[in-house]
Amino acid sequence: MAATPGFLSSFRYGDALTVVGISVCTALVCEAISWVLIYRTASYRALRSSIDKASKKLESMKATTGASSAAAASASLRKPSKAKKMDRVESSLKESSRDLSLFKFKSGAVVALVLVVVFALLNSLFEGKPVAKLPFTPFGLVMKMSHRGLQGTDATDCSMAFLYFLCSISIRTNLQKFLGFSPPRGASGGLFPMPDPKTN
């Protein structure tokens, strides 16, 4: 069964180019879905603007606090009002980040469905067939991933699943940065942010 289209079958790296090309198209489709359901909405823009403002304000307050080391001694005895304001900004930033993550769940199911369908399609085309050659000999867990589902003992053979995984984590991330859809600064907490040591 010919896995690659006719116009790519004559190329030496036709299978690899097919996987990469489909990965690029999938990333574009996923970002288009996210734009329709999330990025173009007023709610998302308001949340992003709120996170950007809170992040800049927090950075400014931390820089000012760090510049004045004389207040460190009195801070251990009595919490200054500036520290309380900083805590409020941090809490607001965490809440906005959590709201943003919840808001993105709207398109998460649709994007996940697209990725599952594309992976199933590629798996049916390239099942048990190496699509590329690695320029090095992998070992351990990397070899289990790169050689997954392949016959033979050549460790440099690269499976479709491994190449598709590498493309998925690199292409879409860079595409989001290029299109300006990457998460705003300070929105790294997600749904389950790290506990604040000050509250312990």
C-alpha positions as CSV (number, residue, x, y, z in Angstrom):
1,M,0.0,0.0,0.0
2,A,1.4,3.4,-1.0
3,A,1.4,5.5,2.0
4,T,2.5,8.8,0.4
5,P,0.7,10.7,-2.3
6,G,2.0,10.3,-5.9
7,F,3.7,13.6,-6.1
8,L,5.8,12.8,-3.0
9,S,6.5,9.1,-3.7
10,S,9.5,10.0,-5.8
11,F,11.2,11.9,-3.0
12,R,13.6,10.2,-0.7
13,Y,12.0,11.7,2.3
14,G,8.5,11.6,0.9
15,D,6.9,9.9,4.0
16,A,8.6,12.3,6.4
17,L,7.5,15.3,4.3
18,T,4.0,14.0,4.3
19,V,3.9,13.7,8.1
20,V,5.4,17.2,8.6
21,G,3.0,18.7,6.0
22,I,0.0,17.1,7.6
23,S,1.2,18.3,11.0
24,V,1.5,21.9,9.7
25,C,-2.0,21.7,8.2
26,T,-3.4,20.3,11.5
27,A,-1.8,23.0,13.5
28,L,-3.3,25.6,11.2
29,V,-6.7,24.0,11.5
30,C,-6.5,23.8,15.3
31,E,-5.5,27.5,15.6
32,A,-8.3,28.4,13.3
33,I,-10.7,26.6,15.5
34,S,-9.3,28.3,18.6
35,W,-9.6,31.7,16.9
36,V,-13.2,31.1,16.1
37,L,-14.1,29.8,19.5
38,I,-11.7,31.8,21.7
39,Y,-9.3,34.3,20.4
40,R,-11.7,36.6,18.6
41,T,-14.2,36.8,21.5
42,A,-14.4,39.9,23.7
43,S,-14.2,37.8,26.9
44,Y,-10.8,36.4,25.9
45,R,-9.4,39.8,25.0
46,A,-10.6,41.2,28.3
47,L,-9.0,38.3,30.3
48,R,-5.7,38.6,28.3
49,S,-5.6,42.4,28.9
50,S,-6.3,41.9,32.6
51,I,-3.5,39.3,32.9
52,D,-1.0,41.6,31.0
53,K,-1.8,44.6,33.2
54,A,-1.6,42.6,36.4
55,S,1.7,41.0,35.4
56,K,3.3,44.3,34.5
57,K,2.0,45.9,37.7
58,L,3.4,42.9,39.8
59,E,6.8,43.1,38.1
60,S,6.9,46.9,38.7
61,M,6.0,46.4,42.4
62,K,8.6,43.6,42.9
63,A,11.3,45.7,41.3
64,T,10.4,48.6,43.6
65,T,10.4,46.4,46.7
66,G,13.7,44.8,45.8
67,A,15.3,48.2,45.3
68,S,14.5,49.2,48.9
69,S,16.2,46.6,51.1
70,A,15.9,48.9,54.2
71,A,12.2,47.8,54.6
72,A,13.2,44.1,54.9
73,A,13.8,44.4,58.7
74,S,10.5,46.0,59.5
75,A,8.6,43.7,57.2
76,S,9.3,40.7,59.5
77,L,7.5,42.6,62.3
78,R,4.7,44.3,60.5
79,K,3.4,43.6,57.0
80,P,3.5,46.9,55.1
81,S,0.5,48.0,53.0
82,K,2.6,47.7,49.8
83,A,3.1,43.9,50.5
84,K,-0.7,43.6,51.0
85,K,-1.2,45.3,47.6
86,M,1.3,42.9,46.0
87,D,-0.6,40.0,47.5
88,R,-3.9,41.3,46.1
89,V,-2.3,41.7,42.6
90,E,-0.9,38.2,42.8
91,S,-4.3,36.7,43.8
92,S,-6.0,38.6,41.0
93,L,-3.4,37.4,38.5
94,K,-3.9,33.7,39.6
95,E,-7.7,34.0,39.3
96,S,-7.5,35.6,35.9
97,S,-5.0,32.8,34.7
98,R,-7.4,30.1,36.1
99,D,-10.3,31.8,34.3
100,L,-8.4,31.9,31.1
101,S,-7.5,28.2,31.3
102,L,-11.2,27.3,31.9
103,F,-12.2,29.5,29.0
104,K,-9.8,27.7,26.7
105,F,-11.6,24.4,27.5
106,K,-14.3,25.5,25.1
107,S,-12.2,24.6,22.1
108,G,-10.1,21.9,23.8
109,A,-12.6,19.1,23.0
110,V,-12.8,20.1,19.4
111,V,-9.1,20.4,19.0
112,A,-8.5,17.1,20.7
113,L,-11.0,15.4,18.3
114,V,-9.1,16.8,15.3
115,L,-5.8,15.6,16.6
116,V,-7.2,12.1,17.3
117,V,-8.7,11.8,13.8
118,V,-5.4,13.0,12.2
119,F,-3.3,10.6,14.2
120,A,-5.6,7.7,13.3
121,L,-5.3,8.7,9.7
122,L,-1.6,8.8,9.8
123,N,-1.4,5.6,11.7
124,S,-3.4,3.8,9.1
125,L,-1.1,5.1,6.4
126,F,2.2,4.5,8.1
127,E,1.5,1.6,10.4
128,G,4.7,-0.5,10.9
129,K,6.6,1.6,8.4
130,P,9.6,3.9,9.2
131,V,9.1,7.4,7.9
132,A,12.5,8.9,8.6
133,K,16.1,8.1,9.7
134,L,17.4,9.6,12.9
135,P,20.9,11.2,12.7
136,F,21.8,9.4,15.9
137,T,21.2,6.1,17.7
138,P,18.7,6.7,20.4
139,F,18.7,4.9,23.7
140,G,16.4,4.0,26.5
141,L,13.0,5.6,26.6
142,V,13.7,7.7,23.4
143,M,14.3,4.5,21.4
144,K,11.1,3.0,22.7
145,M,9.2,6.1,21.5
146,S,11.0,6.5,18.2
147,H,10.9,2.8,17.3
148,R,7.3,2.2,18.5
149,G,5.4,-0.2,16.2
150,L,8.3,-0.8,13.9
151,Q,9.8,-4.1,12.8
152,G,13.5,-4.7,12.5
153,T,16.5,-3.9,14.7
154,D,17.7,-0.6,13.1
155,A,17.4,1.8,16.0
156,T,17.8,4.8,13.7
157,D,14.4,4.1,12.1
158,C,11.9,6.7,13.1
159,S,8.2,5.8,13.5
160,M,5.3,8.1,12.4
161,A,4.2,8.5,16.0
162,F,7.5,9.9,17.1
163,L,7.9,12.3,14.2
164,Y,4.3,13.5,14.6
165,F,4.8,14.0,18.3
166,L,7.9,16.2,17.7
167,C,6.1,18.2,15.0
168,S,3.0,18.7,17.2
169,I,5.0,20.1,20.2
170,S,7.2,22.4,18.0
171,I,5.0,23.6,15.1
172,R,1.9,24.6,17.0
173,T,3.9,26.3,19.8
174,N,5.9,28.4,17.3
175,L,2.7,29.0,15.2
176,Q,1.0,30.5,18.3
177,K,3.9,32.8,18.9
178,F,4.0,33.9,15.2
179,L,0.2,34.6,15.2
180,G,0.3,36.3,18.6
181,F,-1.8,33.6,20.3
182,S,0.7,32.4,22.8
183,P,-0.3,32.6,26.5
184,P,0.2,36.0,28.0
185,R,2.9,36.7,30.6
186,G,2.0,35.5,34.1
187,A,-0.6,33.0,32.8
188,S,1.5,30.0,33.6
189,G,-0.5,28.8,36.6
190,G,-3.3,27.1,34.7
191,L,-6.1,25.3,36.4
192,F,-3.8,23.9,39.2
193,P,-1.3,26.6,40.1
194,M,1.4,26.0,42.6
195,P,0.4,26.7,46.2
196,D,1.6,30.0,47.5
197,P,4.2,29.5,50.3
198,K,2.9,32.6,52.0
199,T,-0.4,31.0,52.7
200,N,1.2,28.0,54.5
